[in-house]
Amino acid sequence: MDIVSIISRAGIGALAGISYGFTGYAKSKGEGMDWQKFIKTGVLGACVGVISEFIPITMAEAEIYMTTFGLTAGIENLIKAAWRRIFRKE
């Protein structure tokens, strides 16, 4: 555990939060971007990234779990976004 590793994980977590925020916005039903909520999601991601530095699991285990988790959430949001745009009720 060093400061570079903690900062690196915070950055990765923030990027994950921002990515999730964008897919959440994409699936919204014509709502405008809620920047406050978007920023909170990025900050939450950064916090989770820092916390991950202190969880006693291997990086390989974390990578498998988080890749699966992240892809599930992201793909679900993208499917909802596509579905709502294809079958839009006008």
C-alpha positions as CSV (number, residue, x, y, z in Angstrom):
1,M,0.0,0.0,0.0
2,D,1.6,3.2,-1.2
3,I,0.3,6.6,-2.1
4,V,0.8,5.9,-5.9
5,S,-1.3,2.8,-5.7
6,I,-4.1,4.5,-3.7
7,I,-4.2,7.4,-6.2
8,S,-4.2,5.0,-9.1
9,R,-7.1,3.1,-7.7
10,A,-9.0,6.3,-7.0
11,G,-8.5,7.4,-10.6
12,I,-9.6,4.0,-12.0
13,G,-12.6,4.1,-9.6
14,A,-13.5,7.6,-10.8
15,L,-13.4,6.5,-14.4
16,A,-15.6,3.5,-13.6
17,G,-18.1,5.8,-11.9
18,I,-18.1,8.2,-14.9
19,S,-18.6,5.4,-17.3
20,Y,-21.5,4.1,-15.3
21,G,-22.9,7.6,-15.1
22,F,-22.8,7.9,-18.9
23,T,-24.6,4.6,-19.4
24,G,-27.2,5.6,-16.8
25,Y,-27.8,8.9,-18.6
26,A,-28.1,7.0,-21.9
27,K,-30.8,4.8,-20.6
28,S,-32.8,7.7,-19.1
29,K,-36.2,8.4,-20.7
30,G,-35.4,11.7,-22.3
31,E,-34.3,13.4,-19.1
32,G,-31.6,16.0,-19.1
33,M,-28.2,15.3,-17.6
34,D,-28.2,15.7,-13.9
35,W,-24.7,16.9,-13.4
36,Q,-24.8,16.7,-9.6
37,K,-25.8,13.1,-9.7
38,F,-23.2,12.4,-12.4
39,I,-20.4,14.0,-10.3
40,K,-21.5,12.1,-7.2
41,T,-21.3,8.8,-9.1
42,G,-17.7,9.7,-10.2
43,V,-16.7,10.6,-6.6
44,L,-18.3,7.4,-5.3
45,G,-16.3,5.4,-7.8
46,A,-13.1,7.1,-6.6
47,C,-14.0,6.3,-3.0
48,V,-14.6,2.6,-3.9
49,G,-11.3,2.5,-5.7
50,V,-9.5,3.7,-2.6
51,I,-11.3,1.2,-0.4
52,S,-10.4,-1.6,-2.8
53,E,-6.8,-1.0,-1.9
54,F,-7.5,-2.3,1.6
55,I,-9.7,-5.4,0.7
56,P,-7.7,-8.6,1.2
57,I,-8.4,-10.3,-2.1
58,T,-6.0,-10.8,-5.0
59,M,-6.1,-8.5,-8.0
60,A,-7.0,-11.5,-10.2
61,E,-10.1,-12.3,-8.1
62,A,-11.1,-8.6,-8.0
63,E,-10.6,-8.2,-11.7
64,I,-12.8,-11.2,-12.6
65,Y,-15.6,-10.1,-10.2
66,M,-15.5,-6.4,-11.1
67,T,-15.3,-7.0,-14.9
68,T,-18.3,-9.3,-14.7
69,F,-20.2,-6.9,-12.4
70,G,-19.3,-3.8,-14.5
71,L,-20.2,-5.4,-17.8
72,T,-23.5,-6.6,-16.4
73,A,-24.4,-3.1,-15.2
74,G,-23.2,-1.4,-18.4
75,I,-24.8,-3.8,-20.8
76,E,-28.1,-3.6,-18.9
77,N,-28.1,0.2,-19.2
78,L,-27.2,0.1,-22.9
79,I,-29.9,-2.5,-23.6
80,K,-32.4,-0.2,-21.8
81,A,-31.2,2.8,-23.8
82,A,-31.5,1.0,-27.1
83,W,-34.9,-0.5,-26.2
84,R,-36.3,2.9,-25.2
85,R,-35.1,4.6,-28.4
86,I,-36.4,1.8,-30.7
87,F,-39.7,1.4,-29.0
88,R,-40.3,5.0,-28.0
89,K,-43.9,5.9,-27.1
90,E,-44.5,9.2,-28.9
